[in-house]
Structure formats: C-alpha cells, structure tokens
Amino acid sequence: MRAVSATLKPRKSPVQARSAVTVDALHLAAIQVLIREGLSRCTTTRVAERAGMSVGSLYQYYPNRDALLAAVLERHLEGIAAAVERACQTHRGQPLSRMASAFVVAFLTAKLRHPEEAKALYAVAEERGGFALAALMRARIAAAVAAMLTSAPDAEFDDPTLVAEVALGALVGPIQTLLTEDPPAAFAPRVERELVLLVTAYLQAYQSGTTS
C-alpha cells in the first residue's frame, strides 16, 4: 500500500531483524505520543525519547516526522485491509447473509481493535499522503468484497464493485462518528449488530431481484 510523496518515504526498509525491532519501537512510540500529547506535540524528539533511542537513530529510517507518521498510518490501514481480505476469501461461495456478517465483523474488529490508536491516527490521515493511503485501503477492501459477492450462490450483482463500495461506505460513517465524536452511550455496544443488519438487508435485496 504505497501512495505517498518522496518526502514521506522511509530512508530505508528494515531488512534485518534488529532493524525491524527498531522500526516497530518507533511506530509504537509514535502512537503513544500521538495518544498522550496529540499531533501538534508529536515531534521526532519526543518519539525518539519515548522509544529509548536518539533522534539520529530515528533519522536513519525516516527523514522527518511526517514520513514516520505516514508509515505508521500505512501499517494501520494495511492491517485493516488485510483482515477484510482474509475474511472475504474465507467466505467465498457461502450464503449472502454469512458474507455480509463476515465483512462487517472483520472491518469493525480490525478498525476498533485499538480504538485509541485509531482515534489518534484520524488526525494523521488529514496530513499529506493520508487521504491517498486511505483511498488505497478502501479500494482494496471494495475489490475483496466485490470478488466475494460474485461467488454468492444465492444472488446476482450487475455491478458488484459498486455494491461493495456502497456497503463499505455504510460502515465508514458510523465508525468515524464512534472514533471522532461523543456518541450516546448505547451507540458503541450496538453498532456491530446494527451495521450487520444494515449491510445484510442491502445485499439480500439482490436475492429477490428487486434492485435494478
């Protein structure tokens, strides 16, 4: 998942195990600083201190703060896309109701596994490169869902990609509300059930041929 400018690209990729551990530590430290102090106070100095290393060590991997944060966001989005892709692959050929539930649960579980991290990264997504990375994630998810839908034994879709994009869009809004606003107390515990009902009803409309 690559859609960032040259200034946001890492200096080098972690090939050796030791380098991978260093990058993991930097990513974790960046998330922790974001959560505790916010984007405006998330500097390379604070991240390096949190990771227990020098700023010079950080700069061996990332040329600036934005490059580091873009990498953290990319890894976060990659995890969500990969989780949905696995669920869609597993549920190919199954009844439409199971497909709908698997898609919704996989997306919500991946997105909300670490809610504080997801909240902090919303601010990063508004920075340079964030929208492009998010668009790539959505495209991957839509493609996976569309491929799953074409294998449904109990429905036919004239445009499965469009259907997948609409279904995904139905999930994004409520999740954004949950992560960026202060919804009623009853919202969070019921959001998965309600979204499963919503997406299932939408997809099952194609079983009876009522859509055109």
C-alpha positions as CSV (number, residue, x, y, z in Angstrom):
1,M,0.0,0.0,0.0
2,R,2.1,2.9,-1.3
3,A,0.7,6.3,-2.2
4,V,3.0,8.9,-0.6
5,S,5.3,11.5,-2.0
6,A,9.1,11.1,-1.9
7,T,9.4,13.3,1.2
8,L,7.2,10.9,3.1
9,K,9.0,7.7,2.2
10,P,11.3,6.0,4.7
11,R,15.1,6.3,4.2
12,K,15.5,2.5,4.3
13,S,13.4,-0.6,4.9
14,P,14.1,-2.8,7.9
15,V,15.7,-5.9,6.3
16,Q,17.5,-7.4,9.4
17,A,15.6,-8.5,12.5
18,R,17.3,-5.8,14.6
19,S,16.2,-3.1,12.2
20,A,12.6,-4.4,12.2
21,V,12.6,-4.2,16.0
22,T,13.8,-0.6,15.9
23,V,11.1,0.3,13.4
24,D,8.5,-1.4,15.5
25,A,9.7,0.5,18.5
26,L,9.5,3.8,16.6
27,H,6.0,3.1,15.4
28,L,4.8,2.2,18.9
29,A,6.4,5.3,20.4
30,A,4.8,7.5,17.7
31,I,1.4,6.1,18.5
32,Q,1.9,6.5,22.2
33,V,3.0,10.2,21.8
34,L,0.1,10.8,19.5
35,I,-2.4,9.4,22.0
36,R,-0.9,11.2,25.0
37,E,0.1,14.6,23.5
38,G,-1.7,15.0,20.2
39,L,-0.4,15.6,16.7
40,S,0.9,19.1,17.3
41,R,3.3,17.9,20.0
42,C,4.3,14.7,18.3
43,T,7.8,15.5,17.3
44,T,10.8,13.4,16.3
45,T,12.5,14.3,19.6
46,R,9.6,13.1,21.7
47,V,9.1,10.0,19.7
48,A,12.8,9.1,19.9
49,E,12.8,9.7,23.6
50,R,9.7,7.5,24.1
51,A,11.4,4.8,22.0
52,G,14.5,5.0,24.1
53,M,16.8,6.0,21.3
54,S,18.5,9.0,19.8
55,V,16.9,11.3,17.2
56,G,19.8,10.3,14.9
57,S,18.7,6.7,15.1
58,L,15.2,7.7,14.1
59,Y,16.6,9.7,11.1
60,Q,18.3,6.6,9.9
61,Y,14.9,5.3,9.0
62,Y,12.7,8.3,8.4
63,P,13.8,11.7,7.0
64,N,11.1,13.6,9.1
65,R,8.2,13.3,11.4
66,D,5.6,13.2,8.6
67,A,7.4,10.2,6.9
68,L,7.3,8.3,10.2
69,L,3.6,9.1,10.8
70,A,2.8,8.1,7.2
71,A,4.5,4.8,7.8
72,V,2.5,4.3,11.0
73,L,-0.8,5.1,9.2
74,E,0.1,2.9,6.3
75,R,0.7,-0.1,8.6
76,H,-2.6,0.6,10.4
77,L,-4.5,0.7,7.2
78,E,-2.7,-2.3,5.8
79,G,-3.8,-4.3,8.8
80,I,-7.5,-3.4,8.2
81,A,-7.4,-4.2,4.5
82,A,-5.6,-7.5,5.1
83,A,-8.1,-8.5,7.7
84,V,-11.1,-7.9,5.4
85,E,-9.4,-9.6,2.5
86,R,-8.9,-12.7,4.6
87,A,-12.5,-12.7,5.7
88,C,-13.7,-12.3,2.2
89,Q,-11.5,-15.0,0.8
90,T,-12.7,-17.4,3.6
91,H,-16.4,-16.7,2.9
92,R,-16.4,-17.0,-0.9
93,G,-19.2,-19.3,-2.0
94,Q,-21.1,-19.0,1.2
95,P,-24.7,-17.7,1.6
96,L,-25.1,-13.9,1.3
97,S,-26.1,-13.4,4.9
98,R,-22.8,-15.0,6.1
99,M,-20.8,-12.9,3.6
100,A,-22.4,-9.7,4.9
101,S,-21.8,-10.6,8.6
102,A,-18.2,-11.7,7.9
103,F,-17.4,-8.4,6.1
104,V,-18.9,-6.2,8.7
105,V,-17.4,-8.0,11.7
106,A,-13.9,-8.2,10.1
107,F,-13.9,-4.5,9.3
108,L,-15.1,-3.4,12.7
109,T,-12.9,-5.7,14.6
110,A,-9.8,-4.6,12.7
111,K,-10.8,-0.9,12.9
112,L,-11.7,-0.9,16.6
113,R,-9.1,-3.4,17.9
114,H,-7.1,-0.4,19.3
115,P,-9.6,2.4,19.4
116,E,-7.3,5.0,21.0
117,E,-4.8,4.3,18.2
118,A,-7.5,4.6,15.6
119,K,-8.6,7.9,17.0
120,A,-5.1,9.3,17.1
121,L,-4.5,8.3,13.5
122,Y,-7.5,10.1,12.2
123,A,-5.5,13.4,12.7
124,V,-2.6,11.9,10.8
125,A,-4.9,10.8,7.9
126,E,-5.6,14.5,7.3
127,E,-1.9,15.3,6.8
128,R,-0.1,14.9,3.5
129,G,-0.5,11.4,2.0
130,G,-3.1,10.3,4.4
131,F,-6.1,10.6,2.0
132,A,-4.2,8.7,-0.7
133,L,-3.4,5.9,1.7
134,A,-7.0,5.7,2.9
135,A,-8.2,5.6,-0.7
136,L,-5.9,2.6,-1.4
137,M,-7.3,0.8,1.6
138,R,-10.9,1.4,0.5
139,A,-10.1,0.2,-3.0
140,R,-8.5,-3.0,-1.7
141,I,-11.5,-3.7,0.6
142,A,-14.0,-3.0,-2.1
143,A,-12.2,-5.3,-4.5
144,A,-12.1,-8.1,-2.0
145,V,-15.8,-7.7,-1.2
146,A,-16.8,-7.5,-4.8
147,A,-14.9,-10.7,-5.6
148,M,-16.7,-12.4,-2.7
149,L,-20.1,-11.2,-3.9
150,T,-19.6,-12.6,-7.3
151,S,-19.3,-16.1,-5.8
152,A,-22.6,-15.8,-3.9
153,P,-24.8,-18.8,-4.7
154,D,-28.0,-17.0,-3.8
155,A,-27.7,-13.6,-5.5
156,E,-26.5,-11.9,-8.7
157,F,-24.9,-8.5,-9.0
158,D,-24.7,-6.5,-12.2
159,D,-22.1,-4.2,-10.7
160,P,-20.5,-6.0,-7.6
161,T,-17.8,-3.3,-7.3
162,L,-20.4,-0.5,-6.9
163,V,-22.4,-2.6,-4.4
164,A,-19.2,-3.3,-2.4
165,E,-18.3,0.4,-2.3
166,V,-21.8,1.4,-1.1
167,A,-21.7,-1.3,1.6
168,L,-18.3,-0.1,2.7
169,G,-19.5,3.5,2.8
170,A,-22.3,2.4,5.1
171,L,-19.7,1.3,7.6
172,V,-17.3,4.3,7.4
173,G,-19.7,6.9,8.6
174,P,-20.8,5.3,11.9
175,I,-17.2,4.2,12.7
176,Q,-16.0,7.8,12.2
177,T,-18.7,9.0,14.5
178,L,-17.6,6.5,17.1
179,L,-14.0,7.5,16.9
180,T,-14.1,11.2,16.4
181,E,-17.3,12.4,18.2
182,D,-19.0,11.7,21.5
183,P,-21.9,9.4,20.6
184,P,-24.6,8.3,23.1
185,A,-23.6,5.5,25.5
186,A,-25.8,3.0,23.7
187,F,-24.1,3.6,20.4
188,A,-20.9,1.6,20.7
189,P,-22.3,-1.7,22.1
190,R,-24.9,-1.9,19.4
191,V,-23.0,-0.6,16.4
192,E,-21.9,-4.0,15.1
193,R,-25.3,-5.5,15.3
194,E,-26.9,-2.6,13.6
195,L,-24.4,-2.5,10.8
196,V,-24.7,-6.2,10.2
197,L,-28.4,-5.8,9.8
198,L,-28.0,-2.8,7.5
199,V,-25.5,-4.4,5.2
200,T,-27.3,-7.8,5.2
201,A,-30.6,-6.2,4.2
202,Y,-28.9,-4.2,1.5
203,L,-27.1,-7.2,0.0
204,Q,-30.1,-9.5,0.3
205,A,-32.2,-7.1,-1.8
206,Y,-30.4,-8.7,-4.7
207,Q,-31.7,-12.2,-3.9
208,S,-35.2,-11.3,-4.9
209,G,-34.2,-9.2,-7.9
210,T,-35.9,-6.1,-6.6
211,T,-32.9,-3.9,-7.5
212,S,-32.1,-2.8,-11.0
